[in-house]
Amino acid sequence: MTDTPSPRLYRPRVTVLPVQPGDPPFRIVEIDGEVVGTAIAMTDVVVAAAEAGIRIDDLDDPDEVRWVGGGKLTWKPRSD
């Protein structure tokens, strides 16, 4: 039997969901699968994580933050 690498099973603790319309537009932040609040800028994500005892060193590291519907610079709703 040959050992094959398993698919990536690790999920980051912080997930930022797609931009929601609003004034201002916002993104929902989840930590460990629980909604902890909203963010209108990437700094809000860092603050929410810090309040949960999580240090984010690199917002671009997919092992630290999972960005859904756009990366850390996406803060306006998509205009399809």
HTML snippet that shows the backbone in 3Dmol.js (N, CA, C, O; Angstrom):
<script src="https://3Dmol.org/build/3Dmol-min.js"></script>
<div id="view" style="width:600px;height:400px;position:relative"></div>
<script>
const pdb = `
ATOM      1  N   MET A   1       0.836  -1.172   0.000  1.00  0.00           N
ATOM      2  CA  MET A   1       0.000   0.000   0.000  1.00  0.00           C
ATOM      3  C   MET A   1       0.888   1.245   0.000  1.00  0.00           C
ATOM      4  O   MET A   1       1.873   1.319   0.735  1.00  0.00           O
ATOM      5  N   THR A   2       0.533   2.198  -0.816  1.00  0.00           N
ATOM      6  CA  THR A   2       1.319   3.419  -0.943  1.00  0.00           C
ATOM      7  C   THR A   2       0.676   4.534  -0.136  1.00  0.00           C
ATOM      8  O   THR A   2      -0.539   4.734  -0.175  1.00  0.00           O
ATOM      9  N   ASP A   3       1.510   5.249   0.590  1.00  0.00           N
ATOM     10  CA  ASP A   3       0.992   6.408   1.317  1.00  0.00           C
ATOM     11  C   ASP A   3       0.826   7.563   0.345  1.00  0.00           C
ATOM     12  O   ASP A   3       1.765   7.939  -0.358  1.00  0.00           O
ATOM     13  N   THR A   4      -0.366   8.114   0.312  1.00  0.00           N
ATOM     14  CA  THR A   4      -0.620   9.280  -0.527  1.00  0.00           C
ATOM     15  C   THR A   4      -0.995  10.438   0.379  1.00  0.00           C
ATOM     16  O   THR A   4      -1.642  10.249   1.410  1.00  0.00           O
ATOM     17  N   PRO A   5      -0.592  11.620  -0.005  1.00  0.00           N
ATOM     18  CA  PRO A   5      -0.931  12.770   0.834  1.00  0.00           C
ATOM     19  C   PRO A   5      -2.446  12.945   0.901  1.00  0.00           C
ATOM     20  O   PRO A   5      -3.147  12.798  -0.100  1.00  0.00           O
ATOM     21  N   SER A   6      -2.930  13.259   2.085  1.00  0.00           N
ATOM     22  CA  SER A   6      -4.366  13.489   2.220  1.00  0.00           C
ATOM     23  C   SER A   6      -4.690  14.903   1.770  1.00  0.00           C
ATOM     24  O   SER A   6      -3.837  15.790   1.814  1.00  0.00           O
ATOM     25  N   PRO A   7      -5.926  15.106   1.336  1.00  0.00           N
ATOM     26  CA  PRO A   7      -6.307  16.469   0.941  1.00  0.00           C
ATOM     27  C   PRO A   7      -6.253  17.392   2.159  1.00  0.00           C
ATOM     28  O   PRO A   7      -6.313  16.942   3.303  1.00  0.00           O
ATOM     29  N   ARG A   8      -6.142  18.657   1.891  1.00  0.00           N
ATOM     30  CA  ARG A   8      -6.053  19.647   2.962  1.00  0.00           C
ATOM     31  C   ARG A   8      -7.330  19.611   3.797  1.00  0.00           C
ATOM     32  O   ARG A   8      -8.418  19.881   3.286  1.00  0.00           O
ATOM     33  N   LEU A   9      -7.201  19.285   5.054  1.00  0.00           N
ATOM     34  CA  LEU A   9      -8.344  19.189   5.944  1.00  0.00           C
ATOM     35  C   LEU A   9      -8.437  20.365   6.897  1.00  0.00           C
ATOM     36  O   LEU A   9      -9.474  20.579   7.525  1.00  0.00           O
ATOM     37  N   TYR A  10      -7.362  21.126   7.008  1.00  0.00           N
ATOM     38  CA  TYR A  10      -7.315  22.239   7.936  1.00  0.00           C
ATOM     39  C   TYR A  10      -8.122  23.417   7.402  1.00  0.00           C
ATOM     40  O   TYR A  10      -8.032  23.753   6.222  1.00  0.00           O
ATOM     41  N   ARG A  11      -8.898  24.031   8.259  1.00  0.00           N
ATOM     42  CA  ARG A  11      -9.610  25.254   7.908  1.00  0.00           C
ATOM     43  C   ARG A  11      -9.165  26.344   8.871  1.00  0.00           C
ATOM     44  O   ARG A  11      -9.023  26.092  10.068  1.00  0.00           O
ATOM     45  N   PRO A  12      -8.946  27.539   8.371  1.00  0.00           N
ATOM     46  CA  PRO A  12      -8.564  28.623   9.279  1.00  0.00           C
ATOM     47  C   PRO A  12      -9.704  28.930  10.246  1.00  0.00           C
ATOM     48  O   PRO A  12     -10.869  28.680   9.939  1.00  0.00           O
ATOM     49  N   ARG A  13      -9.372  29.459  11.383  1.00  0.00           N
ATOM     50  CA  ARG A  13     -10.379  29.778  12.398  1.00  0.00           C
ATOM     51  C   ARG A  13     -11.220  30.989  12.009  1.00  0.00           C
ATOM     52  O   ARG A  13     -12.364  31.119  12.442  1.00  0.00           O
ATOM     53  N   VAL A  14     -10.647  31.883  11.183  1.00  0.00           N
ATOM     54  CA  VAL A  14     -11.340  33.116  10.806  1.00  0.00           C
ATOM     55  C   VAL A  14     -11.813  33.009   9.359  1.00  0.00           C
ATOM     56  O   VAL A  14     -11.030  32.708   8.458  1.00  0.00           O
ATOM     57  N   THR A  15     -13.109  33.260   9.149  1.00  0.00           N
ATOM     58  CA  THR A  15     -13.688  33.279   7.806  1.00  0.00           C
ATOM     59  C   THR A  15     -14.392  34.611   7.613  1.00  0.00           C
ATOM     60  O   THR A  15     -15.135  35.066   8.483  1.00  0.00           O
ATOM     61  N   VAL A  16     -14.150  35.233   6.460  1.00  0.00           N
ATOM     62  CA  VAL A  16     -14.801  36.497   6.132  1.00  0.00           C
ATOM     63  C   VAL A  16     -15.685  36.234   4.914  1.00  0.00           C
ATOM     64  O   VAL A  16     -15.194  35.863   3.848  1.00  0.00           O
ATOM     65  N   LEU A  17     -16.986  36.430   5.083  1.00  0.00           N
ATOM     66  CA  LEU A  17     -17.967  36.117   4.050  1.00  0.00           C
ATOM     67  C   LEU A  17     -18.078  37.252   3.034  1.00  0.00           C
ATOM     68  O   LEU A  17     -17.538  38.336   3.258  1.00  0.00           O
ATOM     69  N   PRO A  18     -18.781  37.011   1.907  1.00  0.00           N
ATOM     70  CA  PRO A  18     -18.862  38.025   0.846  1.00  0.00           C
ATOM     71  C   PRO A  18     -19.470  39.349   1.315  1.00  0.00           C
ATOM     72  O   PRO A  18     -20.166  39.415   2.328  1.00  0.00           O
ATOM     73  N   VAL A  19     -19.182  40.390   0.547  1.00  0.00           N
ATOM     74  CA  VAL A  19     -19.690  41.738   0.841  1.00  0.00           C
ATOM     75  C   VAL A  19     -21.208  41.746   0.740  1.00  0.00           C
ATOM     76  O   VAL A  19     -21.793  41.219  -0.206  1.00  0.00           O
ATOM     77  N   GLN A  20     -21.827  42.359   1.743  1.00  0.00           N
ATOM     78  CA  GLN A  20     -23.274  42.523   1.786  1.00  0.00           C
ATOM     79  C   GLN A  20     -23.595  43.989   1.497  1.00  0.00           C
ATOM     80  O   GLN A  20     -22.873  44.885   1.935  1.00  0.00           O
ATOM     81  N   PRO A  21     -24.682  44.230   0.760  1.00  0.00           N
ATOM     82  CA  PRO A  21     -25.039  45.629   0.508  1.00  0.00           C
ATOM     83  C   PRO A  21     -25.471  46.304   1.803  1.00  0.00           C
ATOM     84  O   PRO A  21     -26.101  45.687   2.663  1.00  0.00           O
ATOM     85  N   GLY A  22     -25.137  47.525   1.921  1.00  0.00           N
ATOM     86  CA  GLY A  22     -25.500  48.302   3.109  1.00  0.00           C
ATOM     87  C   GLY A  22     -24.880  49.674   2.995  1.00  0.00           C
ATOM     88  O   GLY A  22     -24.200  49.976   2.014  1.00  0.00           O
ATOM     89  N   ASP A  23     -25.108  50.490   3.976  1.00  0.00           N
ATOM     90  CA  ASP A  23     -24.521  51.820   3.975  1.00  0.00           C
ATOM     91  C   ASP A  23     -23.766  52.006   5.290  1.00  0.00           C
ATOM     92  O   ASP A  23     -24.351  52.490   6.259  1.00  0.00           O
ATOM     93  N   PRO A  24     -22.518  51.646   5.352  1.00  0.00           N
ATOM     94  CA  PRO A  24     -21.639  51.175   4.271  1.00  0.00           C
ATOM     95  C   PRO A  24     -21.775  49.663   4.056  1.00  0.00           C
ATOM     96  O   PRO A  24     -22.306  48.949   4.907  1.00  0.00           O
ATOM     97  N   PRO A  25     -21.283  49.186   2.895  1.00  0.00           N
ATOM     98  CA  PRO A  25     -21.256  47.741   2.662  1.00  0.00           C
ATOM     99  C   PRO A  25     -20.415  47.067   3.754  1.00  0.00           C
ATOM    100  O   PRO A  25     -19.509  47.687   4.310  1.00  0.00           O
ATOM    101  N   PHE A  26     -20.712  45.809   4.058  1.00  0.00           N
ATOM    102  CA  PHE A  26     -20.015  45.121   5.131  1.00  0.00           C
ATOM    103  C   PHE A  26     -19.819  43.647   4.784  1.00  0.00           C
ATOM    104  O   PHE A  26     -20.411  43.128   3.837  1.00  0.00           O
ATOM    105  N   ARG A  27     -18.985  42.998   5.565  1.00  0.00           N
ATOM    106  CA  ARG A  27     -18.764  41.564   5.449  1.00  0.00           C
ATOM    107  C   ARG A  27     -18.964  40.941   6.821  1.00  0.00           C
ATOM    108  O   ARG A  27     -18.597  41.525   7.841  1.00  0.00           O
ATOM    109  N   ILE A  28     -19.543  39.762   6.837  1.00  0.00           N
ATOM    110  CA  ILE A  28     -19.765  39.037   8.083  1.00  0.00           C
ATOM    111  C   ILE A  28     -18.496  38.269   8.430  1.00  0.00           C
ATOM    112  O   ILE A  28     -17.876  37.650   7.565  1.00  0.00           O
ATOM    113  N   VAL A  29     -18.121  38.315   9.690  1.00  0.00           N
ATOM    114  CA  VAL A  29     -16.916  37.634  10.168  1.00  0.00           C
ATOM    115  C   VAL A  29     -17.339  36.456  11.048  1.00  0.00           C
ATOM    116  O   VAL A  29     -18.136  36.601  11.974  1.00  0.00           O
ATOM    117  N   GLU A  30     -16.784  35.296  10.730  1.00  0.00           N
ATOM    118  CA  GLU A  30     -17.011  34.102  11.536  1.00  0.00           C
ATOM    119  C   GLU A  30     -15.690  33.662  12.159  1.00  0.00           C
ATOM    120  O   GLU A  30     -14.634  33.744  11.531  1.00  0.00           O
ATOM    121  N   ILE A  31     -15.764  33.200  13.390  1.00  0.00           N
ATOM    122  CA  ILE A  31     -14.604  32.605  14.048  1.00  0.00           C
ATOM    123  C   ILE A  31     -15.054  31.248  14.573  1.00  0.00           C
ATOM    124  O   ILE A  31     -16.033  31.139  15.312  1.00  0.00           O
ATOM    125  N   ASP A  32     -14.321  30.228  14.177  1.00  0.00           N
ATOM    126  CA  ASP A  32     -14.655  28.848  14.548  1.00  0.00           C
ATOM    127  C   ASP A  32     -16.092  28.505  14.171  1.00  0.00           C
ATOM    128  O   ASP A  32     -16.776  27.787  14.900  1.00  0.00           O
ATOM    129  N   GLY A  33     -16.550  29.026  13.021  1.00  0.00           N
ATOM    130  CA  GLY A  33     -17.877  28.716  12.511  1.00  0.00           C
ATOM    131  C   GLY A  33     -19.015  29.510  13.124  1.00  0.00           C
ATOM    132  O   GLY A  33     -20.173  29.294  12.768  1.00  0.00           O
ATOM    133  N   GLU A  34     -18.717  30.417  14.031  1.00  0.00           N
ATOM    134  CA  GLU A  34     -19.738  31.233  14.698  1.00  0.00           C
ATOM    135  C   GLU A  34     -19.615  32.683  14.225  1.00  0.00           C
ATOM    136  O   GLU A  34     -18.513  33.223  14.137  1.00  0.00           O
ATOM    137  N   VAL A  35     -20.747  33.301  13.924  1.00  0.00           N
ATOM    138  CA  VAL A  35     -20.739  34.710  13.545  1.00  0.00           C
ATOM    139  C   VAL A  35     -20.365  35.534  14.770  1.00  0.00           C
ATOM    140  O   VAL A  35     -20.979  35.412  15.830  1.00  0.00           O
ATOM    141  N   VAL A  36     -19.340  36.382  14.605  1.00  0.00           N
ATOM    142  CA  VAL A  36     -18.899  37.231  15.715  1.00  0.00           C
ATOM    143  C   VAL A  36     -19.154  38.707  15.452  1.00  0.00           C
ATOM    144  O   VAL A  36     -19.032  39.530  16.359  1.00  0.00           O
ATOM    145  N   GLY A  37     -19.509  39.049  14.210  1.00  0.00           N
ATOM    146  CA  GLY A  37     -19.775  40.441  13.918  1.00  0.00           C
ATOM    147  C   GLY A  37     -19.622  40.750  12.452  1.00  0.00           C
ATOM    148  O   GLY A  37     -19.568  39.862  11.601  1.00  0.00           O
ATOM    149  N   THR A  38     -19.552  42.041  12.182  1.00  0.00           N
ATOM    150  CA  THR A  38     -19.392  42.508  10.809  1.00  0.00           C
ATOM    151  C   THR A  38     -18.127  43.347  10.710  1.00  0.00           C
ATOM    152  O   THR A  38     -17.593  43.842  11.703  1.00  0.00           O
ATOM    153  N   ALA A  39     -17.672  43.486   9.469  1.00  0.00           N
ATOM    154  CA  ALA A  39     -16.473  44.282   9.204  1.00  0.00           C
ATOM    155  C   ALA A  39     -16.741  45.192   8.017  1.00  0.00           C
ATOM    156  O   ALA A  39     -17.379  44.790   7.044  1.00  0.00           O
ATOM    157  N   ILE A  40     -16.251  46.411   8.105  1.00  0.00           N
ATOM    158  CA  ILE A  40     -16.339  47.316   6.958  1.00  0.00           C
ATOM    159  C   ILE A  40     -14.950  47.598   6.380  1.00  0.00           C
ATOM    160  O   ILE A  40     -14.810  48.313   5.388  1.00  0.00           O
ATOM    161  N   ALA A  41     -13.926  47.022   7.022  1.00  0.00           N
ATOM    162  CA  ALA A  41     -12.548  47.158   6.550  1.00  0.00           C
ATOM    163  C   ALA A  41     -11.731  46.005   7.115  1.00  0.00           C
ATOM    164  O   ALA A  41     -12.139  45.353   8.077  1.00  0.00           O
ATOM    165  N   MET A  42     -10.586  45.764   6.514  1.00  0.00           N
ATOM    166  CA  MET A  42      -9.771  44.630   6.953  1.00  0.00           C
ATOM    167  C   MET A  42      -9.304  44.777   8.398  1.00  0.00           C
ATOM    168  O   MET A  42      -9.068  43.774   9.071  1.00  0.00           O
ATOM    169  N   THR A  43      -9.169  45.998   8.880  1.00  0.00           N
ATOM    170  CA  THR A  43      -8.767  46.184  10.274  1.00  0.00           C
ATOM    171  C   THR A  43      -9.822  45.641  11.234  1.00  0.00           C
ATOM    172  O   THR A  43      -9.489  45.171  12.322  1.00  0.00           O
ATOM    173  N   ASP A  44     -11.101  45.704  10.836  1.00  0.00           N
ATOM    174  CA  ASP A  44     -12.167  45.150  11.673  1.00  0.00           C
ATOM    175  C   ASP A  44     -12.013  43.636  11.830  1.00  0.00           C
ATOM    176  O   ASP A  44     -12.352  43.077  12.873  1.00  0.00           O
ATOM    177  N   VAL A  45     -11.506  42.985  10.802  1.00  0.00           N
ATOM    178  CA  VAL A  45     -11.283  41.538  10.854  1.00  0.00           C
ATOM    179  C   VAL A  45     -10.183  41.229  11.874  1.00  0.00           C
ATOM    180  O   VAL A  45     -10.309  40.303  12.677  1.00  0.00           O
ATOM    181  N   VAL A  46      -9.119  42.008  11.831  1.00  0.00           N
ATOM    182  CA  VAL A  46      -8.011  41.811  12.766  1.00  0.00           C
ATOM    183  C   VAL A  46      -8.478  42.054  14.201  1.00  0.00           C
ATOM    184  O   VAL A  46      -8.111  41.306  15.107  1.00  0.00           O
ATOM    185  N   VAL A  47      -9.280  43.089  14.411  1.00  0.00           N
ATOM    186  CA  VAL A  47      -9.789  43.398  15.747  1.00  0.00           C
ATOM    187  C   VAL A  47     -10.697  42.275  16.247  1.00  0.00           C
ATOM    188  O   VAL A  47     -10.576  41.852  17.396  1.00  0.00           O
ATOM    189  N   ALA A  48     -11.606  41.788  15.398  1.00  0.00           N
ATOM    190  CA  ALA A  48     -12.512  40.703  15.800  1.00  0.00           C
ATOM    191  C   ALA A  48     -11.713  39.462  16.188  1.00  0.00           C
ATOM    192  O   ALA A  48     -12.026  38.797  17.176  1.00  0.00           O
ATOM    193  N   ALA A  49     -10.689  39.158  15.412  1.00  0.00           N
ATOM    194  CA  ALA A  49      -9.849  37.999  15.728  1.00  0.00           C
ATOM    195  C   ALA A  49      -9.128  38.217  17.064  1.00  0.00           C
ATOM    196  O   ALA A  49      -9.080  37.314  17.899  1.00  0.00           O
ATOM    197  N   ALA A  50      -8.576  39.400  17.260  1.00  0.00           N
ATOM    198  CA  ALA A  50      -7.855  39.690  18.508  1.00  0.00           C
ATOM    199  C   ALA A  50      -8.773  39.573  19.716  1.00  0.00           C
ATOM    200  O   ALA A  50      -8.360  39.077  20.765  1.00  0.00           O
ATOM    201  N   GLU A  51     -10.009  40.025  19.578  1.00  0.00           N
ATOM    202  CA  GLU A  51     -10.968  39.923  20.680  1.00  0.00           C
ATOM    203  C   GLU A  51     -11.268  38.466  21.024  1.00  0.00           C
ATOM    204  O   GLU A  51     -11.648  38.152  22.151  1.00  0.00           O
ATOM    205  N   ALA A  52     -11.093  37.575  20.035  1.00  0.00           N
ATOM    206  CA  ALA A  52     -11.304  36.146  20.266  1.00  0.00           C
ATOM    207  C   ALA A  52     -10.002  35.450  20.662  1.00  0.00           C
ATOM    208  O   ALA A  52      -9.968  34.227  20.800  1.00  0.00           O
ATOM    209  N   GLY A  53      -8.935  36.225  20.844  1.00  0.00           N
ATOM    210  CA  GLY A  53      -7.652  35.652  21.242  1.00  0.00           C
ATOM    211  C   GLY A  53      -6.847  35.067  20.093  1.00  0.00           C
ATOM    212  O   GLY A  53      -5.956  34.245  20.306  1.00  0.00           O
ATOM    213  N   ILE A  54      -7.162  35.493  18.874  1.00  0.00           N
ATOM    214  CA  ILE A  54      -6.467  34.989  17.685  1.00  0.00           C
ATOM    215  C   ILE A  54      -5.602  36.103  17.112  1.00  0.00           C
ATOM    216  O   ILE A  54      -6.086  37.209  16.868  1.00  0.00           O
ATOM    217  N   ARG A  55      -4.348  35.817  16.901  1.00  0.00           N
ATOM    218  CA  ARG A  55      -3.429  36.781  16.294  1.00  0.00           C
ATOM    219  C   ARG A  55      -3.314  36.461  14.815  1.00  0.00           C
ATOM    220  O   ARG A  55      -3.008  35.329  14.439  1.00  0.00           O
ATOM    221  N   ILE A  56      -3.560  37.458  13.978  1.00  0.00           N
ATOM    222  CA  ILE A  56      -3.399  37.302  12.528  1.00  0.00           C
ATOM    223  C   ILE A  56      -2.128  38.029  12.134  1.00  0.00           C
ATOM    224  O   ILE A  56      -2.020  39.246  12.281  1.00  0.00           O
ATOM    225  N   ASP A  57      -1.161  37.259  11.626  1.00  0.00           N
ATOM    226  CA  ASP A  57       0.096  37.856  11.182  1.00  0.00           C
ATOM    227  C   ASP A  57       0.078  38.211   9.703  1.00  0.00           C
ATOM    228  O   ASP A  57       0.779  39.129   9.277  1.00  0.00           O
ATOM    229  N   ASP A  58      -0.722  37.488   8.915  1.00  0.00           N
ATOM    230  CA  ASP A  58      -0.730  37.691   7.462  1.00  0.00           C
ATOM    231  C   ASP A  58      -2.142  37.497   6.933  1.00  0.00           C
ATOM    232  O   ASP A  58      -2.623  36.366   6.865  1.00  0.00           O
ATOM    233  N   LEU A  59      -2.810  38.577   6.559  1.00  0.00           N
ATOM    234  CA  LEU A  59      -4.175  38.496   6.037  1.00  0.00           C
ATOM    235  C   LEU A  59      -4.261  37.749   4.711  1.00  0.00           C
ATOM    236  O   LEU A  59      -5.347  37.342   4.299  1.00  0.00           O
ATOM    237  N   ASP A  60      -3.125  37.567   4.039  1.00  0.00           N
ATOM    238  CA  ASP A  60      -3.106  36.844   2.767  1.00  0.00           C
ATOM    239  C   ASP A  60      -2.856  35.347   2.945  1.00  0.00           C
ATOM    240  O   ASP A  60      -2.919  34.592   1.975  1.00  0.00           O
ATOM    241  N   ASP A  61      -2.576  34.915   4.158  1.00  0.00           N
ATOM    242  CA  ASP A  61      -2.268  33.512   4.415  1.00  0.00           C
ATOM    243  C   ASP A  61      -3.574  32.734   4.564  1.00  0.00           C
ATOM    244  O   ASP A  61      -4.321  32.969   5.513  1.00  0.00           O
ATOM    245  N   PRO A  62      -3.866  31.802   3.632  1.00  0.00           N
ATOM    246  CA  PRO A  62      -5.118  31.050   3.706  1.00  0.00           C
ATOM    247  C   PRO A  62      -5.202  30.134   4.921  1.00  0.00           C
ATOM    248  O   PRO A  62      -6.280  29.626   5.229  1.00  0.00           O
ATOM    249  N   ASP A  63      -4.085  29.913   5.619  1.00  0.00           N
ATOM    250  CA  ASP A  63      -4.132  29.147   6.862  1.00  0.00           C
ATOM    251  C   ASP A  63      -4.578  30.007   8.041  1.00  0.00           C
ATOM    252  O   ASP A  63      -4.904  29.484   9.106  1.00  0.00           O
ATOM    253  N   GLU A  64      -4.591  31.331   7.849  1.00  0.00           N
ATOM    254  CA  GLU A  64      -5.003  32.235   8.917  1.00  0.00           C
ATOM    255  C   GLU A  64      -6.407  32.794   8.702  1.00  0.00           C
ATOM    256  O   GLU A  64      -7.205  32.864   9.637  1.00  0.00           O
ATOM    257  N   VAL A  65      -6.706  33.193   7.455  1.00  0.00           N
ATOM    258  CA  VAL A  65      -8.011  33.795   7.149  1.00  0.00           C
ATOM    259  C   VAL A  65      -8.526  33.219   5.839  1.00  0.00           C
ATOM    260  O   VAL A  65      -7.793  33.132   4.854  1.00  0.00           O
ATOM    261  N   ARG A  66      -9.785  32.832   5.839  1.00  0.00           N
ATOM    262  CA  ARG A  66     -10.440  32.393   4.611  1.00  0.00           C
ATOM    263  C   ARG A  66     -11.348  33.528   4.146  1.00  0.00           C
ATOM    264  O   ARG A  66     -12.294  33.910   4.834  1.00  0.00           O
ATOM    265  N   TRP A  67     -11.040  34.056   2.965  1.00  0.00           N
ATOM    266  CA  TRP A  67     -11.820  35.144   2.376  1.00  0.00           C
ATOM    267  C   TRP A  67     -12.771  34.530   1.347  1.00  0.00           C
ATOM    268  O   TRP A  67     -12.324  33.875   0.406  1.00  0.00           O
ATOM    269  N   VAL A  68     -14.068  34.736   1.518  1.00  0.00           N
ATOM    270  CA  VAL A  68     -15.075  34.200   0.607  1.00  0.00           C
ATOM    271  C   VAL A  68     -15.642  35.361  -0.204  1.00  0.00           C
ATOM    272  O   VAL A  68     -16.059  36.372   0.362  1.00  0.00           O
ATOM    273  N   GLY A  69     -15.657  35.218  -1.517  1.00  0.00           N
ATOM    274  CA  GLY A  69     -16.248  36.267  -2.352  1.00  0.00           C
ATOM    275  C   GLY A  69     -15.357  37.469  -2.557  1.00  0.00           C
ATOM    276  O   GLY A  69     -15.855  38.570  -2.792  1.00  0.00           O
ATOM    277  N   GLY A  70     -14.067  37.289  -2.476  1.00  0.00           N
ATOM    278  CA  GLY A  70     -13.123  38.377  -2.685  1.00  0.00           C
ATOM    279  C   GLY A  70     -12.130  38.445  -1.546  1.00  0.00           C
ATOM    280  O   GLY A  70     -12.405  37.985  -0.438  1.00  0.00           O
ATOM    281  N   GLY A  71     -10.994  39.013  -1.819  1.00  0.00           N
ATOM    282  CA  GLY A  71      -9.919  39.074  -0.838  1.00  0.00           C
ATOM    283  C   GLY A  71     -10.034  40.253   0.109  1.00  0.00           C
ATOM    284  O   GLY A  71     -11.077  40.896   0.223  1.00  0.00           O
ATOM    285  N   LYS A  72      -8.935  40.511   0.777  1.00  0.00           N
ATOM    286  CA  LYS A  72      -8.922  41.539   1.818  1.00  0.00           C
ATOM    287  C   LYS A  72      -9.191  42.951   1.297  1.00  0.00           C
ATOM    288  O   LYS A  72      -9.536  43.839   2.077  1.00  0.00           O
ATOM    289  N   LEU A  73      -9.041  43.166   0.009  1.00  0.00           N
ATOM    290  CA  LEU A  73      -9.282  44.498  -0.545  1.00  0.00           C
ATOM    291  C   LEU A  73     -10.683  44.655  -1.139  1.00  0.00           C
ATOM    292  O   LEU A  73     -11.000  45.705  -1.697  1.00  0.00           O
ATOM    293  N   THR A  74     -11.520  43.628  -1.026  1.00  0.00           N
ATOM    294  CA  THR A  74     -12.872  43.661  -1.597  1.00  0.00           C
ATOM    295  C   THR A  74     -13.859  44.104  -0.517  1.00  0.00           C
ATOM    296  O   THR A  74     -14.164  43.358   0.414  1.00  0.00           O
ATOM    297  N   TRP A  75     -14.348  45.333  -0.664  1.00  0.00           N
ATOM    298  CA  TRP A  75     -15.271  45.888   0.330  1.00  0.00           C
ATOM    299  C   TRP A  75     -16.479  46.563  -0.312  1.00  0.00           C
ATOM    300  O   TRP A  75     -17.222  47.273   0.365  1.00  0.00           O
ATOM    301  N   LYS A  76     -16.679  46.351  -1.597  1.00  0.00           N
ATOM    302  CA  LYS A  76     -17.860  46.870  -2.292  1.00  0.00           C
ATOM    303  C   LYS A  76     -18.606  45.686  -2.877  1.00  0.00           C
ATOM    304  O   LYS A  76     -17.980  44.726  -3.328  1.00  0.00           O
ATOM    305  N   PRO A  77     -19.967  45.734  -2.880  1.00  0.00           N
ATOM    306  CA  PRO A  77     -20.723  44.632  -3.467  1.00  0.00           C
ATOM    307  C   PRO A  77     -20.434  44.499  -4.947  1.00  0.00           C
ATOM    308  O   PRO A  77     -20.172  45.479  -5.644  1.00  0.00           O
ATOM    309  N   ARG A  78     -20.487  43.262  -5.407  1.00  0.00           N
ATOM    310  CA  ARG A  78     -20.283  43.005  -6.844  1.00  0.00           C
ATOM    311  C   ARG A  78     -21.452  43.583  -7.614  1.00  0.00           C
ATOM    312  O   ARG A  78     -22.596  43.504  -7.167  1.00  0.00           O
ATOM    313  N   SER A  79     -21.174  44.157  -8.756  1.00  0.00           N
ATOM    314  CA  SER A  79     -22.242  44.680  -9.620  1.00  0.00           C
ATOM    315  C   SER A  79     -22.310  43.808 -10.862  1.00  0.00           C
ATOM    316  O   SER A  79     -21.676  44.090 -11.879  1.00  0.00           O
ATOM    317  N   ASP A  80     -23.096  42.742 -10.757  1.00  0.00           N
ATOM    318  CA  ASP A  80     -23.205  41.781 -11.868  1.00  0.00           C
ATOM    319  C   ASP A  80     -24.021  42.328 -12.999  1.00  0.00           C
ATOM    320  O   ASP A  80     -24.209  41.650 -14.009  1.00  0.00           O
TER     321      ASP A  80
END
`;
const viewer = $3Dmol.createViewer("view");
viewer.addModel(pdb, "pdb");
viewer.setStyle({}, {cartoon: {color: "spectrum"}});
viewer.zoomTo();
viewer.render();
</script>
